[in-house]
Amino acid sequence: MRLAAQAKLGYYPCSPETIKLICNSLRVTDPSKTYLLDPCCGDGAALSTFGKQLGVPNENLYGVELDEGRAEAAKERCNVLHSSFFGARIVPVQSFSAVFANPPYENEIKQSEDGSSHQLEIAFIQTAAKYVTHHGVMILHAPLDRITPAVEVAFRTAFYKSVIVELPANLRPYREALLVGYKSPQADKASYFSSLQRVGTMPVMTVPSGNALKHFSQVVPTDEEIERSLSAAKYLKVFTAKTKREPMQPVLPLGPGHLGLTLASGLLDGLFEPEGYEPHIVRGVAFKEPELAKDESTTDDKGRTTNTKTYRENIKLKVRCLTSNGTITEIK
Protein backbone atom coordinates (compact mmCIF):
# COMPACT_ATOMS: atom_id res chain seq x y z
CA MET A 1 0.00 0.00 0.00
CA ARG A 2 1.32 3.45 -0.85
CA LEU A 3 2.45 5.84 1.87
CA ALA A 4 -0.48 8.20 1.20
CA ALA A 5 -2.92 5.30 1.66
CA GLN A 6 -1.11 4.12 4.81
CA ALA A 7 -1.43 7.59 6.31
CA LYS A 8 -5.22 7.35 6.13
CA LEU A 9 -5.32 3.63 7.03
CA GLY A 10 -6.50 2.61 3.56
CA TYR A 11 -9.68 4.70 4.00
CA TYR A 12 -11.50 5.47 0.74
CA PRO A 13 -15.06 6.59 1.55
CA CYS A 14 -17.96 5.36 -0.52
CA SER A 15 -19.55 8.06 -2.66
CA PRO A 16 -22.98 9.43 -1.61
CA GLU A 17 -24.35 8.44 -5.04
CA THR A 18 -23.44 4.80 -4.37
CA ILE A 19 -25.17 4.94 -0.97
CA LYS A 20 -28.31 6.37 -2.56
CA LEU A 21 -28.23 3.68 -5.26
CA ILE A 22 -28.12 1.01 -2.53
CA CYS A 23 -30.89 2.66 -0.50
CA ASN A 24 -33.19 2.78 -3.54
CA SER A 25 -33.10 -1.04 -3.58
CA LEU A 26 -33.66 -1.58 0.15
CA ARG A 27 -37.12 -1.98 1.66
CA VAL A 28 -37.31 -1.43 5.42
CA THR A 29 -40.16 -3.18 7.24
CA ASP A 30 -40.05 -1.16 10.47
CA PRO A 31 -37.56 1.78 10.65
CA SER A 32 -37.92 2.11 14.45
CA LYS A 33 -36.74 -1.49 14.92
CA THR A 34 -34.10 -1.43 12.19
CA TYR A 35 -30.47 -1.40 13.34
CA LEU A 36 -27.62 -0.62 10.95
CA LEU A 37 -23.90 -1.27 11.40
CA ASP A 38 -20.92 0.16 9.52
CA PRO A 39 -17.70 -1.49 10.78
CA CYS A 40 -15.51 1.05 8.92
CA CYS A 41 -17.70 4.12 9.31
CA GLY A 42 -15.08 6.86 8.82
CA ASP A 43 -16.69 10.18 9.78
CA GLY A 44 -20.15 8.57 9.74
CA ALA A 45 -21.31 10.26 6.52
CA ALA A 46 -22.27 7.01 4.76
CA LEU A 47 -24.09 5.62 7.79
CA SER A 48 -25.92 8.92 8.27
CA THR A 49 -27.04 8.85 4.63
CA PHE A 50 -28.36 5.30 5.10
CA GLY A 51 -30.33 6.46 8.12
CA LYS A 52 -31.87 9.46 6.35
CA GLN A 53 -32.71 7.57 3.16
CA LEU A 54 -34.26 4.60 5.00
CA GLY A 55 -35.91 6.58 7.81
CA VAL A 56 -33.85 4.85 10.52
CA PRO A 57 -33.32 7.04 13.65
CA ASN A 58 -29.77 8.04 14.60
CA GLU A 59 -29.88 6.06 17.84
CA ASN A 60 -30.20 2.88 15.73
CA LEU A 61 -27.06 3.64 13.71
CA TYR A 62 -23.82 2.03 14.93
CA GLY A 63 -20.33 2.53 13.56
CA VAL A 64 -16.79 1.43 14.36
CA GLU A 65 -13.78 3.50 13.27
CA LEU A 66 -10.08 2.92 13.89
CA ASP A 67 -8.93 6.48 13.16
CA GLU A 68 -9.33 8.70 16.22
CA GLY A 69 -10.07 11.92 14.31
CA ARG A 70 -12.72 10.37 12.08
CA ALA A 71 -14.29 8.57 15.04
CA GLU A 72 -14.62 11.89 16.88
CA ALA A 73 -16.32 13.46 13.85
CA ALA A 74 -18.76 10.52 13.58
CA LYS A 75 -20.08 11.00 17.13
CA GLU A 76 -22.51 13.65 15.91
CA ARG A 77 -24.06 11.24 13.41
CA CYS A 78 -24.25 7.83 15.07
CA ASN A 79 -23.20 5.62 17.98
CA VAL A 80 -19.51 5.13 17.30
CA LEU A 81 -16.59 3.21 18.79
CA HIS A 82 -13.01 4.34 18.33
CA SER A 83 -11.77 0.80 17.92
CA SER A 84 -10.85 -1.92 15.50
CA PHE A 85 -13.92 -3.84 14.36
CA PHE A 86 -12.16 -7.00 15.54
CA GLY A 87 -11.64 -5.49 18.99
CA ALA A 88 -15.29 -4.53 19.63
CA ARG A 89 -17.79 -6.26 21.91
CA ILE A 90 -21.33 -6.34 20.46
CA VAL A 91 -24.06 -8.07 22.44
CA PRO A 92 -26.28 -9.76 21.49
CA VAL A 93 -25.01 -11.23 18.25
CA GLN A 94 -27.41 -11.40 15.29
CA SER A 95 -28.71 -7.95 16.23
CA PHE A 96 -28.32 -5.85 13.10
CA SER A 97 -30.86 -5.65 10.32
CA ALA A 98 -28.16 -4.73 7.81
CA VAL A 99 -24.39 -4.30 7.72
CA PHE A 100 -22.60 -2.10 5.22
CA ALA A 101 -18.84 -2.76 5.13
CA ASN A 102 -16.29 -0.73 3.19
CA PRO A 103 -13.02 -2.30 4.43
CA PRO A 104 -9.64 -0.56 4.00
CA TYR A 105 -8.15 -0.93 0.53
CA GLU A 106 -5.00 -2.82 1.51
CA ASN A 107 -3.40 -6.24 1.18
CA GLU A 108 -3.42 -7.03 4.88
CA ILE A 109 -3.65 -10.62 6.05
CA LYS A 110 -5.85 -11.04 9.13
CA GLN A 111 -5.80 -13.94 11.56
CA SER A 112 -9.21 -15.34 12.51
CA GLU A 113 -10.32 -16.73 15.85
CA ASP A 114 -9.44 -20.30 14.84
CA GLY A 115 -5.86 -19.28 14.08
CA SER A 116 -6.14 -19.41 10.28
CA SER A 117 -5.11 -16.43 8.14
CA HIS A 118 -7.29 -14.76 5.50
CA GLN A 119 -7.30 -11.62 3.44
CA LEU A 120 -8.90 -8.63 5.14
CA GLU A 121 -12.23 -8.81 3.28
CA ILE A 122 -12.80 -12.41 4.41
CA ALA A 123 -12.13 -11.43 8.03
CA PHE A 124 -14.75 -8.66 7.76
CA ILE A 125 -17.27 -11.01 6.17
CA GLN A 126 -16.84 -13.71 8.83
CA THR A 127 -16.94 -11.24 11.73
CA ALA A 128 -19.88 -9.23 10.38
CA ALA A 129 -21.84 -12.44 9.76
CA LYS A 130 -22.00 -12.99 13.53
CA TYR A 131 -23.81 -9.70 14.05
CA VAL A 132 -26.40 -9.81 11.23
CA THR A 133 -29.79 -11.15 12.21
CA HIS A 134 -31.16 -14.14 10.31
CA HIS A 135 -32.28 -13.05 6.83
CA GLY A 136 -30.65 -9.67 7.43
CA VAL A 137 -28.81 -7.86 4.64
CA MET A 138 -25.03 -7.80 4.19
CA ILE A 139 -23.40 -5.34 1.74
CA LEU A 140 -19.66 -5.39 1.08
CA HIS A 141 -18.18 -2.52 -0.92
CA ALA A 142 -14.70 -3.36 -2.27
CA PRO A 143 -12.54 -3.17 -5.41
CA LEU A 144 -13.50 -5.91 -7.85
CA ASP A 145 -9.99 -7.37 -7.89
CA ARG A 146 -10.27 -7.84 -4.11
CA ILE A 147 -13.39 -10.00 -4.52
CA THR A 148 -11.37 -13.14 -5.11
CA PRO A 149 -12.79 -16.69 -5.35
CA ALA A 150 -11.88 -17.15 -1.68
CA VAL A 151 -13.91 -14.04 -0.79
CA GLU A 152 -16.84 -15.36 -2.83
CA VAL A 153 -16.71 -18.68 -0.96
CA ALA A 154 -16.63 -16.95 2.43
CA PHE A 155 -19.55 -14.70 1.49
CA ARG A 156 -21.75 -17.39 -0.02
CA THR A 157 -21.08 -19.68 2.93
CA ALA A 158 -22.72 -17.19 5.30
CA PHE A 159 -25.20 -15.41 2.99
CA TYR A 160 -27.76 -16.72 0.51
CA LYS A 161 -29.10 -15.13 -2.69
CA SER A 162 -25.65 -13.59 -2.99
CA VAL A 163 -24.65 -11.64 -6.10
CA ILE A 164 -21.89 -9.30 -7.23
CA VAL A 165 -23.25 -5.93 -8.34
CA GLU A 166 -21.05 -4.15 -10.87
CA LEU A 167 -21.46 -0.43 -10.29
CA PRO A 168 -21.79 2.19 -13.05
CA ALA A 169 -18.51 3.56 -14.42
CA ASN A 170 -18.88 6.92 -12.66
CA LEU A 171 -19.24 5.20 -9.25
CA ARG A 172 -16.15 3.01 -9.36
CA PRO A 173 -12.96 5.13 -9.37
CA TYR A 174 -11.09 2.10 -8.01
CA ARG A 175 -13.17 -0.53 -9.89
CA GLU A 176 -15.41 -1.03 -6.86
CA ALA A 177 -18.29 -3.47 -6.79
CA LEU A 178 -20.91 -4.58 -4.29
CA LEU A 179 -21.23 -8.04 -2.76
CA VAL A 180 -24.75 -8.41 -1.38
CA GLY A 181 -26.80 -11.20 0.19
CA TYR A 182 -29.11 -12.31 3.00
CA LYS A 183 -27.82 -13.86 6.22
CA SER A 184 -28.33 -17.62 6.14
CA PRO A 185 -29.48 -19.33 9.37
CA GLN A 186 -26.79 -21.96 8.77
CA ALA A 187 -23.60 -22.26 6.75
CA ASP A 188 -24.08 -23.35 3.15
CA LYS A 189 -21.45 -26.02 2.43
CA ALA A 190 -22.45 -26.10 -1.25
CA SER A 191 -20.91 -22.66 -1.60
CA TYR A 192 -17.52 -24.24 -2.11
CA PHE A 193 -18.57 -25.58 -5.49
CA SER A 194 -20.22 -22.53 -7.03
CA SER A 195 -19.35 -18.97 -8.01
CA LEU A 196 -21.41 -15.83 -7.62
CA GLN A 197 -23.48 -14.33 -10.40
CA ARG A 198 -22.55 -10.84 -11.58
CA VAL A 199 -25.37 -8.39 -12.21
CA GLY A 200 -25.47 -4.79 -13.35
CA THR A 201 -28.39 -3.73 -11.14
CA MET A 202 -28.76 -3.82 -7.38
CA PRO A 203 -31.54 -6.31 -6.52
CA VAL A 204 -34.47 -5.18 -4.39
CA MET A 205 -33.83 -6.45 -0.84
CA THR A 206 -36.04 -6.50 2.25
CA VAL A 207 -34.42 -5.31 5.48
CA PRO A 208 -35.93 -7.09 8.51
CA SER A 209 -36.21 -5.82 12.06
CA GLY A 210 -33.25 -6.32 14.38
CA ASN A 211 -32.66 -6.48 18.10
CA ALA A 212 -31.72 -3.67 20.48
CA LEU A 213 -28.09 -3.82 21.61
CA LYS A 214 -27.13 -4.39 25.25
CA HIS A 215 -23.40 -3.87 24.86
CA PHE A 216 -21.49 -1.91 22.26
CA SER A 217 -18.01 -1.36 23.61
CA GLN A 218 -14.31 -1.61 22.91
CA VAL A 219 -12.40 -4.50 24.47
CA VAL A 220 -9.07 -4.34 22.60
CA PRO A 221 -7.10 -1.05 22.62
CA THR A 222 -5.94 0.47 19.35
CA ASP A 223 -2.26 0.70 18.43
CA GLU A 224 -2.25 4.44 19.25
CA GLU A 225 -3.75 3.79 22.69
CA ILE A 226 -1.18 1.08 23.42
CA GLU A 227 1.62 3.45 22.38
CA ARG A 228 0.29 6.25 24.60
CA SER A 229 -0.09 3.87 27.55
CA LEU A 230 3.46 2.60 27.17
CA SER A 231 4.82 6.14 26.86
CA ALA A 232 3.05 7.15 30.07
CA ALA A 233 4.06 4.03 32.01
CA LYS A 234 5.90 4.81 35.25
CA TYR A 235 8.42 2.01 34.88
CA LEU A 236 9.82 3.66 31.73
CA LYS A 237 11.06 6.59 33.80
CA VAL A 238 13.76 4.33 35.23
CA PHE A 239 15.21 3.97 31.73
CA THR A 240 14.48 7.42 30.34
CA ALA A 241 15.26 9.66 33.32
CA LYS A 242 18.41 11.70 32.86
CA THR A 243 20.43 12.46 35.95
CA LYS A 244 22.00 15.86 36.18
CA ARG A 245 25.76 15.59 36.04
CA GLU A 246 28.05 18.30 37.32
CA PRO A 247 30.69 19.41 34.82
CA MET A 248 33.98 17.67 35.46
CA GLN A 249 37.19 19.61 36.04
CA PRO A 250 40.66 18.24 35.23
CA VAL A 251 42.80 17.38 38.22
CA LEU A 252 45.77 19.25 36.76
CA PRO A 253 45.86 22.12 34.26
CA LEU A 254 45.89 20.96 30.65
CA GLY A 255 49.24 21.07 28.94
CA PRO A 256 49.99 21.65 25.24
CA GLY A 257 49.87 17.91 24.61
CA HIS A 258 46.42 17.59 26.12
CA LEU A 259 45.11 20.50 24.07
CA GLY A 260 46.67 19.04 20.94
CA LEU A 261 44.99 15.67 21.48
CA THR A 262 41.67 17.39 22.13
CA LEU A 263 41.95 19.28 18.84
CA ALA A 264 43.22 16.34 16.81
CA SER A 265 40.45 14.00 18.03
CA GLY A 266 37.69 16.49 17.21
CA LEU A 267 36.44 16.68 20.80
CA LEU A 268 36.66 20.47 20.76
CA ASP A 269 33.39 20.95 18.97
CA GLY A 270 30.16 22.65 19.97
CA LEU A 271 28.55 25.55 21.76
CA PHE A 272 30.43 27.23 24.59
CA GLU A 273 28.85 29.61 27.05
CA PRO A 274 31.49 30.41 29.68
CA GLU A 275 30.46 32.85 32.37
CA GLY A 276 31.34 36.41 31.45
CA TYR A 277 31.78 35.65 27.71
CA GLU A 278 29.50 35.86 24.74
CA PRO A 279 28.24 32.43 23.59
CA HIS A 280 30.19 31.08 20.63
CA ILE A 281 30.64 27.91 18.60
CA VAL A 282 34.09 26.36 18.44
CA ARG A 283 35.37 23.68 16.10
CA GLY A 284 38.88 22.21 16.38
CA VAL A 285 40.27 20.28 13.42
CA ALA A 286 43.55 18.71 12.33
CA PHE A 287 44.88 19.10 8.79
CA LYS A 288 48.00 18.19 6.80
CA GLU A 289 50.40 20.83 5.56
CA PRO A 290 53.22 19.95 3.12
CA GLU A 291 56.76 21.07 4.06
CA LEU A 292 60.00 20.91 2.05
CA ALA A 293 62.26 18.43 3.84
CA LYS A 294 65.16 18.06 1.42
CA ASP A 295 66.38 19.86 -1.72
CA GLU A 296 69.29 18.10 -3.44
CA SER A 297 71.17 18.60 -6.70
CA THR A 298 73.25 15.82 -8.24
CA THR A 299 75.52 15.87 -11.31
CA ASP A 300 76.24 12.73 -13.29
CA ASP A 301 79.48 11.88 -15.15
CA LYS A 302 78.19 13.58 -18.28
CA GLY A 303 77.71 16.87 -16.46
CA ARG A 304 73.90 16.68 -16.28
CA THR A 305 72.39 18.12 -13.09
CA THR A 306 69.26 16.69 -11.44
CA ASN A 307 67.33 18.57 -8.75
CA THR A 308 65.39 16.43 -6.24
CA LYS A 309 62.92 17.91 -3.75
CA THR A 310 61.43 15.82 -0.93
CA TYR A 311 58.32 16.94 0.91
CA ARG A 312 56.76 15.70 4.10
CA GLU A 313 53.31 16.30 5.55
CA ASN A 314 53.05 17.87 8.93
CA ILE A 315 49.94 17.54 11.05
CA LYS A 316 48.70 21.02 11.92
CA LEU A 317 45.90 22.06 14.20
CA LYS A 318 43.53 24.97 13.91
CA VAL A 319 40.52 26.30 15.75
CA ARG A 320 37.57 28.03 14.13
CA CYS A 321 35.27 30.20 16.23
CA LEU A 322 31.83 31.48 15.16
CA THR A 323 30.38 34.35 17.17
CA SER A 324 26.76 35.48 17.35
CA ASN A 325 27.33 38.32 14.86
CA GLY A 326 28.45 35.85 12.18
CA THR A 327 32.19 36.52 12.41
CA ILE A 328 34.43 33.49 11.87
CA THR A 329 37.86 33.61 13.48
CA GLU A 330 40.51 31.04 12.62
CA ILE A 331 43.49 30.28 14.85
CA LYS A 332 46.35 28.11 13.59
Backbone hydrogen bonds, N-H to C=O, Kabsch-Sander energy under -0.5 kcal/mol:
donor,donor_aa,acceptor,acceptor_aa,energy
6,Q,2,R,-2.5
7,A,3,L,-2.3
8,K,4,A,-0.9
9,L,6,Q,-1.7
10,G,5,A,-3.4
11,Y,8,K,-1.4
12,Y,10,G,-0.7
19,I,15,S,-1.8
20,K,16,P,-2.4
21,L,17,E,-2.1
22,I,18,T,-2.1
23,C,19,I,-2.6
24,N,20,K,-2.0
25,S,22,I,-1.5
26,L,23,C,-1.3
27,R,205,M,-2.7
28,V,26,L,-0.5
29,T,207,V,-1.8
33,K,30,D,-1.6
34,T,31,P,-1.3
36,L,60,N,-2.1
37,L,98,A,-1.8
38,D,62,Y,-2.2
41,C,38,D,-0.7
41,C,64,V,-1.8
44,G,41,C,-2.5
48,S,44,G,-2.4
49,T,45,A,-2.0
50,F,46,A,-2.2
51,G,47,L,-2.2
52,K,48,S,-2.3
53,Q,49,T,-2.7
54,L,50,F,-2.3
55,G,51,G,-1.0
56,V,51,G,-1.5
60,N,57,P,-1.9
61,L,58,N,-2.0
62,Y,36,L,-2.4
62,Y,60,N,-0.5
63,G,79,N,-3.2
64,V,38,D,-2.1
65,E,81,L,-2.8
71,A,67,D,-2.3
72,E,68,E,-2.0
73,A,69,G,-1.8
74,A,70,R,-1.7
75,K,71,A,-0.7
75,K,72,E,-0.7
76,E,73,A,-0.8
77,R,74,A,-1.9
78,C,74,A,-1.7
79,N,61,L,-2.6
80,V,78,C,-0.6
81,L,63,G,-1.8
83,S,65,E,-1.1
83,S,81,L,-1.4
87,G,84,S,-1.7
88,A,85,F,-1.0
89,R,217,S,-3.9
90,I,88,A,-0.6
91,V,215,H,-2.5
94,Q,130,K,-1.8
95,S,131,Y,-1.0
96,F,131,Y,-2.8
97,S,35,Y,-2.1
98,A,35,Y,-1.5
99,V,137,V,-2.1
100,F,37,L,-2.5
101,A,99,V,-0.5
101,A,139,I,-2.9
105,Y,10,G,-2.4
106,E,104,P,-1.6
110,K,108,E,-0.5
110,K,118,H,-3.2
112,S,116,S,-3.2
115,G,112,S,-1.7
118,H,110,K,-2.9
120,L,108,E,-1.5
122,I,119,Q,-0.7
123,A,119,Q,-1.6
124,F,120,L,-2.1
125,I,121,E,-2.3
126,Q,122,I,-2.7
127,T,123,A,-2.1
128,A,124,F,-2.8
129,A,125,I,-2.0
130,K,126,Q,-0.6
130,K,127,T,-0.9
131,Y,127,T,-0.5
131,Y,128,A,-1.3
132,V,128,A,-0.8
133,T,96,F,-2.7
135,H,183,K,-2.2
136,G,133,T,-2.6
137,V,97,S,-2.3
138,M,181,G,-2.6
139,I,99,V,-2.7
140,L,179,L,-2.5
141,H,101,A,-3.2
141,H,139,I,-0.5
142,A,140,L,-0.6
142,A,177,A,-2.0
144,L,175,R,-3.2
146,R,143,P,-1.7
147,I,143,P,-0.6
147,I,144,L,-1.0
148,T,146,R,-1.8
152,E,148,T,-2.5
153,V,149,P,-2.3
154,A,150,A,-2.2
155,F,151,V,-2.5
156,R,152,E,-2.8
157,T,153,V,-1.9
158,A,154,A,-1.0
159,F,155,F,-2.1
160,Y,182,Y,-2.6
163,V,180,V,-2.0
164,I,197,Q,-2.8
165,V,163,V,-0.6
165,V,178,L,-3.2
166,E,164,I,-0.7
166,E,199,V,-2.8
167,L,165,V,-0.7
167,L,176,E,-0.7
171,L,168,P,-1.9
172,R,169,A,-1.1
175,R,172,R,-1.7
177,A,142,A,-2.6
178,L,165,V,-2.6
179,L,140,L,-2.4
180,V,163,V,-2.2
180,V,178,L,-0.5
181,G,138,M,-1.4
182,Y,160,Y,-2.7
183,K,136,G,-2.8
184,S,158,A,-2.7
188,D,157,T,-2.2
189,K,187,A,-0.9
191,S,188,D,-1.5
192,Y,189,K,-1.4
193,F,190,A,-1.9
194,S,191,S,-1.3
197,Q,162,S,-0.6
199,V,164,I,-3.0
205,M,25,S,-3.3
207,V,27,R,-3.2
210,G,33,K,-3.2
211,N,95,S,-2.3
214,K,91,V,-3.1
215,H,91,V,-2.2
217,S,89,R,-2.3
219,V,87,G,-2.9
220,V,87,G,-1.8
226,I,222,T,-2.3
227,E,223,D,-2.3
228,R,224,E,-2.4
229,S,225,E,-2.3
230,L,226,I,-2.4
231,S,227,E,-2.3
232,A,228,R,-1.7
233,A,230,L,-0.9
236,L,233,A,-0.8
237,K,234,K,-1.5
238,V,235,Y,-0.9
239,F,236,L,-1.0
240,T,236,L,-2.0
241,A,237,K,-2.2
243,T,241,A,-0.6
259,L,255,G,-2.3
260,G,256,P,-2.4
261,L,257,G,-2.3
262,T,258,H,-2.2
263,L,259,L,-2.3
264,A,260,G,-2.9
265,S,261,L,-2.2
266,G,263,L,-1.1
267,L,262,T,-1.4
268,L,262,T,-1.0
269,D,267,L,-1.6
270,G,282,V,-2.3
272,F,280,H,-3.0
277,Y,274,P,-2.1
280,H,272,F,-2.1
281,I,322,L,-2.5
282,V,270,G,-2.5
283,R,320,R,-2.5
284,G,268,L,-2.9
285,V,318,K,-2.3
287,F,316,K,-2.8
289,E,314,N,-2.5
291,E,312,R,-2.7
293,A,310,T,-3.1
294,K,310,T,-1.9
296,E,308,T,-3.4
298,T,306,T,-2.7
300,D,304,R,-2.5
303,G,300,D,-1.9
306,T,298,T,-3.4
308,T,296,E,-3.7
310,T,294,K,-3.2
312,R,291,E,-2.6
314,N,289,E,-2.6
314,N,312,R,-0.6
316,K,287,F,-3.7
316,K,314,N,-0.6
318,K,285,V,-2.3
319,V,331,I,-3.0
320,R,283,R,-2.7
321,C,329,T,-2.9
322,L,281,I,-2.9
323,T,321,C,-0.5
323,T,327,T,-2.1
324,S,279,P,-0.5
326,G,323,T,-1.7
329,T,321,C,-2.8
329,T,327,T,-0.6
331,I,319,V,-3.3
